[in-house]
Amino acid sequence: MAQAAVLRAQNRASTKGSDPRIATCRGKLQNKRSKLNQEINKELRLRAGAENLFKATTNRKLKETVALELSFVNSNLQLLKEQLAELNSSVEIYQGESPEPMMPMVPLGLKETKEIDFREPFKDFILEHYSEDGTNYEAVIVEFMEMRQAMRTPNRDNSGIALLFQYYNQLYFVERRFFPPDRSLGIYFEWYDSLTGVPSCQKTVAFEKACVLFNMAAVYTQIGAKQDRLTEKGLDQAVDSFLRAAGTYTYIQENFTNAPSMDLAPHMLDMLVHLMLAQARECLFEKLELQSEEKRNMDVWLDLAQESAQLAQVYETVHSLITMTSVQEYVPYSWVSLVQVKEQHYAGLAHFHSAVALLSKSLAQFSERSIDMLHYLHVESDFKTPSHIKLDSDERRKHLGKAHLKSALQLLEESQRLQRMCRELRSKKALSRVLAKTVDNVKETLADTEEDDAFSEILEAPCIQPSTKFQLSLTPPDFAHLPVEDLFKQLGPVAIFSAKHHWTAPRSVRLQRRNSHDTGFGFSVRGDSPVIVAAVDQGSLAHFGGMKEGDFIVAIGNHDVKWSQHDHVVKLIKEAGDSLSLKLVSPMDKNYLKSKLKLNPGESGCGSSTNSSCNGGTNTQGDSPNGSVNTHRKLTWNPFKKHRERETSFNFISR
């Protein structure tokens, strides 16, 4: 009853971050994507058949009919692909609401998966592999299934992230309990691509883990995109979310690159990492703008100029990655266009901030720091060669400032043109307002400078040197901060009682002593969780009873002792008196059979002792999991590892 209560409490905690009533917009989008892809595949098959018929037939009239059919099919394909692109560009549903227009961010949709019934495969495996009645574990199997079901609809907040973490950590135990490396249980994990809706199906838990981590990162991107970026707190939360998303994508890339899914392709993941880092840097730039909004001196304007140039360069890198053939065909065209828009927009802002800095003061008012910054502000178009411009007069300073304004206006108008070229981006009102507001600011500043007749068109603005004060570091997933209890703990320590280890079926041994004053049971034990038979004396009760060196003691009388400590097992053996009932299993793996169970030099048995136990060495149990999860260290266990353990002999038992 107590265990059932604990499991119910764990289940309530694990489903707290899920709301199945949220008919999530992304869920509806995913269903529409799937249907559109089915239609696209149908049209592709029709086109392939028509093309083959067109090539094979020699009948002119039939050729004309087939050619007409091909034109209809190609037209339908184009329309379906446009509908799919429009669905994939529906990122505004994840954006935060704000009275002021904000540059939109790119969030990721979640992968969808089908429900899986684990009951029969798990119960059959428990009976076959662990020699236990699988029906005794039906409640915890259902608990696991409910946890997975809740994980399919996580909230877009920290509770949803916690739910995904808990399910991922539970997979650590489930994989070791039920998925042997040498055969399959017939369980297949099917997930749908978050962008195309194309299904991918595998039988490995690694694929399930990778998809869960992908959804975890996607939720982070959605949390970051919906933050109120008009406040420092919102900007900080957005930066943290995008860095966590980038860290999670990197973790997938490093550990699960063999999972054949569109979203998990190495080039796709590399692009997503750079995109999230770019968006984090964009939030930091907005924070710098916000903090300096009320008071900006020349040095701040120059800092903003170089940060803008850095951001433009970062988005240029993202654009080179997102336009790779292996990536571009799977991402929405609106993403590519938005990256281009941001690249031009922030390059224009770099020139604008430089112009404002140059036009804000006369040369006589420049500080030493400002002069030094201006000295390294400009570079040639290759971004490698410094471009030293002499500012020997206020007239030349003004000329350079106006040249920067001209370049800024040109780049910002190009960003507007790119937005208008993309049908999906044209409908994004917030983006249109941001771009228009920036262009208006540049035009107003340029109009003020044109009132000065001393300005002349003699300089062409050089490129701005990219530079940043912000050092970004990825935040990898921290699996240890949400430890879970193994739902199948009753099977025994997972380091031993796992799918990859083999042992005999449990056998019962009953030892009955006739003379308790001078006759012992004839065996000694060592270790913890489970306690192991360390030695069996020839001709003893234990020997004739069928006990062997290396046996695991899994039960004493009616007590399950797979998790019991050494002292507790010794106590139960002593309390049994002259009649001892044990349940034992023998390991069958070669590693176990080759090992030796001998006392270490300096340890002694109890062959010449009148005491009931002989304790030497230390109690070691460091290799048994304790309910916490650490996926960065492989848990290994060897019952015959040469280290000192507590050992107790039952050769001579006295009343």
N, C-alpha and C positions, 0 to 999 in steps of 0.2 A: 504493500500500500504506500509506504514511504517513497519507494522508487517511482511509482506511478505519479505521485504528487509532484516529485521533482521534475519528471518529464513533462507534466502538464504545465508547470511553471516555465520550464525552458521553452516549450512550444509557444506559450503566450508571448514570451520575450522575443522569440525568433520571428514571429509574424507581426510584431508591432510596427515594423517599417513597411508594411504592405497594405494596400487598400485596393482590393479587387473591384470595388464599386467605381473606381476611377476608370471610366471607359476611356482610358488615356488617348489623347489625340494621336500619340505615336502608335498606339495599338491599332486605331482605325487606319492610320496611314499604312501600317505594316500589312493589314489585310488588303488594302487597295493595291499596294505594291505587288503582293503575291498574285492577285487576280490579273493585274496588268502584265506581269511576267508570264503567266500562263497563256494569255492572249498573244503576247509577243512570240512565245515559243510555237504556238499553233500557226501563226502567220509565217514564221521562219520555215516550218515544215512544208506549208503550202507552197512557199516560194521555191524551196529546194525541189519539190516534185514538179512544179511548173517549169523550172529551168531545165531539169532533166528531160522532160517531155519536149520542150522546145528544141533541145539539141538532137533528140532522137528522131523526131518526125520529119518527113520530107513533104508532107501535105501543106501546100501554101495557105489554104484557108484555115487549117488547124493551127498553123504557126501564128496567123493573125489573131485567132481567138486566144491562144495561150499568151501572146504578147500583151493583149488587152488585160487578161487576168493578172499578169505579172505587174502591170502598172497599178492595178487596184490594190494588190497585195503590198507593193512598196509604199503606196500612199497610206494604207492602214498602218503599216509598220512605223512610218514617220510620225503619224498622229499618236500612236501608242507610246512611242519613245518620248515625245514631247509631254504627254500626260505624266509619264514616270518622272521626267526631269522636274516638272512643276511640283509633284508631290515631294520629291527629295529636297526641293528648295524651300519647303515650308518650315523655315527655322524661326519665323516670328512668333510661333506659339511658345517658344522657350525664352523669349526675350523678356527682360524686366520692364515693368511699367514705370514711366517717368514723365513728369510734365515737360521736361526739356528733351529735345532730340538727342539720341546717342548713337554712335556708330555701332551697328549690329555685330554680334559675335557669332561664330559658327559652333553650334553644339552638335553632338552626335546622337542619333537615334539608337534605341536599344535593339538588340537581337531578340527575336521571338523564338520560343521553343514549345514543343508539344509536351503534354502531360505523360508521365511514364509510370506504369504500375510495377513496382519492385517486389510485390509481395511473394508471388510464386517463385521467381528466380532466387530470391534471398532465402526463403524458407527451405527450398530444395538444397541450396548450397550449405545451409546450416546443418541440415540432416546428414548430407553426404560428407562434408569436410570436417565439421566439428562434432559430429555424432551426437547432436542434441536435437530435441524436438523443436522444429521451426515455428510451430504454432505458439510457443511460449514467447516468441519475439515479434509476434504480429503487431502488437501495440507500438513498439518502437519503430518498426518498419513504416507504419502509418505516420508516426511522428516525423520521420525523415521525408516521406512523401509530401506531407503538409508543409514542411519547411521549404521544399523545392517549389511547391505550388505558390507559396507566398513570395518566393524570390522572383517569380516571373513578373510580378507587378510591384516593383519597389517604388516607394515615394521618392520624389525629387528633393531629398533633404538628407541630413545625417542619419536619420533612422533607416532610410532606404539603403544607404551605404553600409550601415551596421548589419542589416539583414543579409546583404550579399557577402559580407565578411564572414558571418556566422555559418552560412551555408557552405562557403568555400572551405572553411576550417573543418566542418563536419565531413567534407569530402576527403580530407586527409585520412580520417579513420575508415570511412566506407571503402575507399580504394584499397586499403591494406587488408580489410576484412573479407571483401567479396570479389576482388578482381585479380585472380592468379595470373602470373605472367605467361603461362603456357597454354591457356585455353580461354574461351569466351563463355559468358553466361547467357549469351543471346540478348543482352541488353544493348540497345542502340540509342545514342543521344543525337537528336535531330534539332538543328538550329537553323534559323533563316537569316540570311545576310541583312544587315540593318539598312543597307542602301538599295539593294536590288530585289530583296525578297527571295533570292534563290536559296533553296534548302541545301544543307550539307549535313551528312549523317556519318557518324563514327561510333565505334564500340569502346573507345578508350575514355577513361576518366580524364585524361590530360586534355582532351578536346572540350569536355564539359567545363573543366577549370578555366581554360583559356577564354571560353565564351562568357563565363561568369565574370572574369576579370575585365573583359571588354565592356560588359554592361556596367561594371563598377566605374570604369573610366568614363563611359558615356554619361552616367549620372553626374559625375564630377563636372563634365563640360556643361551640362544643363544647369547645374547649380551656379556655375560661374557666369553663364550667359544671362541668368535672370536677376543677378544682383543689381542693386541701385548704385550705379557708378557715379552718381552725383555727390556721394559722401565718401569720406576716407574709409569708413568701416566697410562699406559695400565694395570698394575697390580692393581693400586688403583681402576680403573673403573671395573675391573673384580671382585674384592672383593666386591665392592658396589653392583654390579648386582647379585652376588650369595647370598648376605645377604638379598637383597630385594626379591629374589625368595624364600628363606627360610622363610622370614616373611610372604609372601603371602600364601605359603602352610600352614603355621601355622594358619593363619587367616581362611582359608578354613576349616581346621581341627576343629577349635573351633566353627565355625558358620554354617557349611554346611555338617556335618558328616552324615546326614540322606539321602543325595542324592545317590541313588544306582547306582554308576558308577564304573568301574574298577579303573580309575585313582583317584577316590575320596574315596577309601577304607581307613579307618584310618591307617592300617599298611603300606599301600603304601605311604600315605602322611608322616607318621613318617619317613620312609626310605628316602624319597625325602628331607625332612628337614635336616636330618643328612648328606646326600650326598652333599647338597649344602654348608652346614657348613664346611664339609671336604675340598671341593674345594676352599672355601674362605680361609681357613687356609693354604692350599697348596700354594695359591697365595702369602700370607703373608710370608711364608717360602722362596719362590722364590725371594721376594723383599728383605728379609734379606740377601740372597745369593748375589743378585745384588749389594746391597749397600756396602757389605764387600769384593767384588771381588778383588779390587786392593790392599787392605791391611787387612790381617787377622792375628790377634795375637792369642795366646793360648785361651784367654777368649772367643773370637768370635767362634773359632772352637768348644769349649765346648757348647756354646749357640746353635750352629747349630746342634750339636749332640743331645741335649735334645729336640730341636724343631722337629728334624727328628723322634725321638722316639715318641713324642706326636702325630705327624701326622700318624705314623704307627698304633698307638693305636686307633686313630679316625677311620681310614679305617678298622681296625679290627671290630669296632662297626658297621660300615656300612655293612660290610660283613655278620655279624650275622643277621642284619635286612633284607638284600636283599635276603638271602637264606631261609627266612621263607616261608612256603608252600603257604600262602595267597599272597605272593609277587612274589616269584621266578617264578611261572608258567606264569606270565604276563610280566616280564621284559626280555630283550634279554640276552642270555647266555654271550654275549661279555661284558655286563655291570658287571656281576658277576666276570668274569675273569679279567677285568681291575681293579676292586677293589682289588682283590687278588694280582695282579701284583704290584699295588701301595703300598699295605701293606708290601710286602716283600722288595720292592725297598727302601722304606724310613726306614725300619728297618735296611737294609744293610747300608744306608747312615749314620745312627746314629753311627754304629760301625766304619765306615770309618772316620767320623769327629773326633770321640774319639781317634782313632789311630793317626791321623795327629797331634792332640793336644799333645798327649803323646810323640810323636817322634820329636816334633818341638824344644824342649829345654831340657836342662839338669835340674835335680832337683834343682840345686843351682839357676837357673834362674826363677823358678816358683814364681809368685806373691802370696800374701796371699789370694787374691780372687780365684786364680786358685787352690790353695791347698784346700780351702773350697769347691769349686765346685767339685773337684775330690773326696772329702770325701763323697759327697752325689750323685755322678754320677751313681754308680752301685747299682743294686738291684738284689735280687734272682729272679728266673724264674717266681715266682708268682706275681711279681711287687708290693709286699707289704713289704717284709723284706729287710732292707738295707744290702748291702754286702760291708763291710769295708775291703778294700784291702790295705795292708801296702806297701807303695812305699818307702822302706828304702834304695834303691840303684838305680843308673841309669840302672844297668843291669836288675833289676826287672821291671823298667819303660819300658824298651825296650821290655821285654818279653810280658808285658801286651799290649803294642801297637801292636806287631805282632799278638797276639791272636785276637785283635779286627779286624785287617786286614783279618785274616783267616775267621772270622765270617761274615764280610762284604762281602767277595767274595762268600761265600756259599749262603748267602741270595740273593745277586744280581743275581747269576746264577740260583737260584730258580725262581726269577721273570722272567728271560728269558725263562726258561722251561715252566712256566705257560702261557706265551705269545704264545709260539709255540704250546701248547696244544689246543689253541682256533683258529679255522680256520679263523674267522673274524679278530682277532687281528694280525695274522701272516702277513696280507696285509697292516698293518698300519706302513708305513716306518718311520714316525717321531718317533713313539714309539720304534721301533727297534733301531734307531740311538741313542736315549736317553739312553736306557738300555745298549747298547754296549759301548757307550762312558764312562759311569760310571764304567763298569766292567774293561775297559782298564785302567782307572785311578787307580783303586785299584791294578790291576796286576803290573803296573809300580811301584807303591809305595812299594808293597810287594817284587818285584825284587830288589829294592834298599836295603831293610832291610836284605835280605838273603845274601848279600855280607858280612855282619858282622858275623863272625864265632862265636861271643859270644852269638848269639841267640840260644835258645833251646826250644823245644816243651814241656814246663812244665805247662803252664797256659791255662786254658779255659776261654775265655772272658765271663764275666757276662753280664746280660742284662743292658741296659741303662735306667736310670730313666727318664720317660717322664715328661717334664716340658715345660711351654710356658709363654711368656711375653704378648701374644696377648689375649685380652679379647674381644670376639665377642658378638655383640648384634644384634638381629634380627631387620629388618626394616619393620614394617607392612605397608600395603598400606595406603597412605594418600589421602583419597577421597576428602578432602576439598581443595586441592591445584588446582583442576580443576573443579570449580563449573560450572553448566550448568543451563540454563533457561528452565523451564518447557515448553515443546512444547505445552501442552494442558492447558496453563495458563488461556485461555479465559473461561474455565469451572468454574473458581473461585478458591479461596484458597483451596489447596489440603487437608488441615487439616479438612475441613468441607465437601467440595464437592468431596467426594471420593467414592470408590466402596463399602466400608463397612457401610456407612451412608445412611439413607433413609429419604426422605422427599416427600411432596405432589408435584404434578405437579404445575408449576407456575400459579397463578391466578391474574387477574387484578382487582384492586380496584380503584374506582374514587370517590373522596370526593369533594363535591361542597358546599361552605359556602354561606349562604344568607346574613348574617350580619357580616361583617368582623370586626366591632368595638368591639363586646363583645362575639363573638362565635369563639372558636378554633376548631381544628380538633379532639381533645380528645385523643391523644396518645403521648407517649414519647419514645425516642430512646436512645440507648447506644451502646458503642463498636465501633469497626472498622473491616472492611474487613471480612465479611459483617457487616453492621450496623443492630442491632436487635431491634425489637419492645419490649421495656421494660415494658410498661403498657398501657392498654386501658381503658378509663373511661366508666362506664356503661351509656347507653343512649346517647352517643356521636356519632358524624358522623363516627368516626373510628369503633365504636361498631356495628352500623347498616350497615356499609360498609363491615363488615366481617373480620376486622383485629383482630389478636389474640396476646396475650403475647407470646413471643418467636419466632414470625415470622422473617424470614430473608428478608430484603429488597434487592431484586436483580436488580431492575430497577426503575428509576423515570423518567416518560415520555419516551423519546427515549434514555436515558442514562443508560448504564449498570453500576451498582454500586457495583457489588460483591467484587471488590477490593478497593472500595473507602474508604477514611478516614472519620471519624466522621464529621469533619468540612465541608467537601465537600458535604456530604449528607444533612446536615442542610442547607447549602447555597442553594442547589437545591430545597429543600422543601420551603424555604422562597421565592425563586424566582418564584415558581409556582403560588403565589397569592391566589385567592379564589378557584381555581380549581386544585386539586392535583391528578395525576394519578400515581399509584404505581403498581409494580409487586412483589408479595410476594410468599414465599414458607414456609411451616410449617414442622419442623422436626418431624419424626415419631418414632425415637428411644426412647426406654424407659428411657434412661438416660436424654434425653432432657425433656420428659414429666414430670418426677419426680422433676425436678429442679424448683427453685423459682426465679422469677424475681421481686424482691422488692428492693426499695431504701435502702441503708445501713443507720444505725443510723447516724444522723448528716447531711444527704443529704436531700435536699428539692425539691419538684416538683415546678410547677409554678401556683398552684391553686390560690394563692393570690397575684400573681405578675403581674405587668403591662408590664414587659419586654417580648420580643419575645423568649428569651431562658434563661435557668438557668443552668450554668455550674458549676459542682462541681467534686472534685476528680481529678484523673489523667487519661490520655489516655493510655491504655495498649493494646498492640498488639503483645506481645512477642511470642505467640504460632503460629503465621502465618508464613509459610516459605517465605523467601525473595529471592529465587533463588539459594541459596547455599545448599549444601547437606552435612549432617552429619549423617552417618548411625549408629553412636555409641549412639545416643540419640533418643529415640522414640518420635515423635512429637504427642502430644495429645492436644485436644482442647475441652473445655467445656464452652459453652456460658453463663452458669449460675454459673460459679465459683465465689465464694464470694471474689471479690476484687473490689476496687474502680475504677470506670470508668467514663469517661465523659458522662453525661446524659443530654439530651435536651428534654424539654416538649413543645408540641404544643397544649396545652389546650387553651391558649389565644394568638391569633396572631393579632397584630395591624399593621396598615399600616405605 
